[in-house]
Amino acid sequence: MGITKRRIAAVINPIAGGGKALRGWKALRELAVARAPVDEFVSEYPGHAMRVARHIAGNGYDVAFAVGGDGTIHEVVNGLLGANGHQGYDGPLFGAIPLGRGNDFARTFGLDCEPAASWGSQNEASEAVRRIDVGLIRPFDGEPTYFVNMCGLGFDADSAAMANRLPRILGGALPYVLGVLAGFIALNNRRLSVCLEGVRTVEGFVQPGWAPVGPGADGSLFLEDDFLLASAGIGRYIGGGIMLLPHANPVDGLLDVLLARRVRRTKLLKILASTFRGGHLGEPEVAYYRAAKATIRGPSGTHIHADGDPVGTGGAEIGVLPGALPVLF
């Protein structure tokens, strides 16, 4: 029956994608309301979509759509899970109309970025509910935060922090490109300690010189080195199409973890160019693991991001909640 007989809420971020989300929703509204009653909620400031999602979760809605970019999706998921808890979650089904700058969440899940097509495919969702994994990061100096794509310390977090300081009117991938450029100029390698629990290798992607883990083996692995970045996630893309975790599977109950050691700028250029097709995994400075949990510690002031949003500094514990969120796609 799809979602046509259910009570639906849509959380719209009017400035996502430089205004693309609001324009897209206005074009979609007539089609959406013709199929089913939809209550609209327009976010007004950073963090408001999270508060709205909490309200939706506690007021009998069956479906909650995030209409916007990765930041809107991040806020809505945090609101839903924050209201219901991730253990035995029985809140609204989650849907997304990706109309932001980067739309990296949409890339992993194959969501159409054309509003009517995206709404139509999710409107025809079957009775069988699909559930996806959700990450949970606990910064040592911040609040626990859910994520549905990726989190990390180092270069990607520095780039995200810069992108988030740029005017929201800038649409597309430009803020991410400028953020990466700023990170490239600064090139802050940091001494990080990384502890992985329940480690498994992705065959062929752990390079010589890294601590060995046998294929399929479980256990713990501790690494300390000067790192360019340490990233963990359940999604594949970051920064508007950079395929940082090309083998991530958001339904396998595990984190994919990528570590990159100190590199020169000339080598970084090569690595960055190869990330759009996943070629960076062949570089000796890069290692790729799967793990049940990661604990990463760095110097004070080291940026941490979750789904591109800054969440703390210094270090964090990172885990995964298998099948925590029911979705329409």
Stockholm file with secondary structure:
# STOCKHOLM 1.0

chainA/1-329         MGITKRRIAAVINPIAGGGKALRGWKALRELAVARAPVDEFVSEYPGHAMRVARHIAGNGYDVAFAVGGDGTIHEVVNGLLGANGHQGYDGPLFGAIPLGRGNDFARTFGLDCEPAASWGSQNEASEAVRRIDVGLIRPFDGEPTYFVNMCGLGFDADSAAMANRLPRILGGALPYVLGVLAGFIALNNRRLSVCLEGVRTVEGFVQPGWAPVGPGADGSLFLEDDFLLASAGIGRYIGGGIMLLPHANPVDGLLDVLLARRVRRTKLLKILASTFRGGHLGEPEVAYYRAAKATIRGPSGTHIHADGDPVGTGGAEIGVLPGALPVLF
#=GR chainA/1-329 SS CTTTTSCEEEEECTTGGGGHHHHHHHHHHHHHHHHSCEEEEECCSTTHHHHHHHHHHTTTCSEEEEEESHHHHHHHHHHHHHHHCSTTCCSCEEEEEECSSSCHHHHHHTCCSSHHHHHHHHHTCCSSCEEEEEEEEEETTSCCEEESSEEEEEHHHHHHHHHHHSCTTCCTTHHHHHHHHHHHHHCCCEEEEEEEESCEECTTCSCTTSCCCCTTCCSEEEEEEEEEEEEEESSSCBTTTBCSSTTCCTTSSCEEEEEEECCCHHHHHHHHHHGGGTGGGGSTTEEEEEESEEEEECCTTCEEEETTEEEEESEEEEEEEEEEEEECC
#=GC SS_cons         CTTTTSCEEEEECTTGGGGHHHHHHHHHHHHHHHHSCEEEEECCSTTHHHHHHHHHHTTTCSEEEEEESHHHHHHHHHHHHHHHCSTTCCSCEEEEEECSSSCHHHHHHTCCSSHHHHHHHHHTCCSSCEEEEEEEEEETTSCCEEESSEEEEEHHHHHHHHHHHSCTTCCTTHHHHHHHHHHHHHCCCEEEEEEEESCEECTTCSCTTSCCCCTTCCSEEEEEEEEEEEEEESSSCBTTTBCSSTTCCTTSSCEEEEEEECCCHHHHHHHHHHGGGTGGGGSTTEEEEEESEEEEECCTTCEEEETTEEEEESEEEEEEEEEEEEECC
//
